[in-house]
């Protein structure tokens, strides 16, 4: 059964931990929000110009994480795992107060966020949820990287292919239906890197808070984390987790089938811009009425997306 109405939390919840790239101690408090507010971040360490909307147009960097930035230069980074948790738990509207520039990485997945969200009361709001229904195929290629979406009347599916020279990561592929499949393996899949890349990542000022507690590290032909992998396809499952977090920046839940090969945050953001700004004829905005689709005028698209 698909959700007809938008949802939010019944009461605030808190998380704290270290920022993966900044190394700073980070605390977030997630508050309920009204209908059509979408996901909004508020930097409480700043006194003004501190509101950042979770929207694909506000992505200022997608290098190793997704960073949002408002028109005043105020940023919040590594938002993708929290957004993925909102997607999976059904949260449409929330105010996220944060005391620094980076969302805590927790264990490198959405697991910790979802454990709390799944045990929190989530309430329906009066306004109906807007869905983006794909009507015809949209595709984007960037050298060897490709991403596309095609119609799917009832579901959101992601088919993701990884191609790594490393034998442990290899050519993993997985296909997930977010309406029908068990999502545990995706939600608990951790961010990962090659041991040989760590020095170069730190040279550019990133991964200051990275450790074996919040990332899977592969050294040649073995995973060096105690306990190894959480599931056989953890690498590609994490890429799927990142993708759904980034897709929530569209402002919608989507009915469509995504196929992606060798993608990441940068490709996903480029694709959202291409799909939503240059291919408006390829989708419709709908609401559900007793689980049946009702088309909304596309004239509403711009306003809805900006407020999402």
Secondary structure, DSSP 8 states (H G I E B T S, - for coil): ----EEEEESS-EEEEEE-TTT--EEEEEEEE--TT--EEEEETTSSSS-EEE--GGGEEE-SSS-EEE-TTS-EEE--HHHHHHHHHHT---EEEEESSSB---TTSSSHHHHHHHTTS-EEEEEEE--EEEE-S-EEEEETTEEEEEE--SS-EEEEEE---SSTTT-S-EEEEETTTS--HHHHT---EEEGGGHHHHHHTT--TT--TTT-EEEETTEE-STT--SSTTHHHHHHHHHHHHHHGGGSSEEEEEEEEES--HHHHHHHHHHHHHH-GGGEEEEEEETTEEEEE-GGGHHHHHHH-
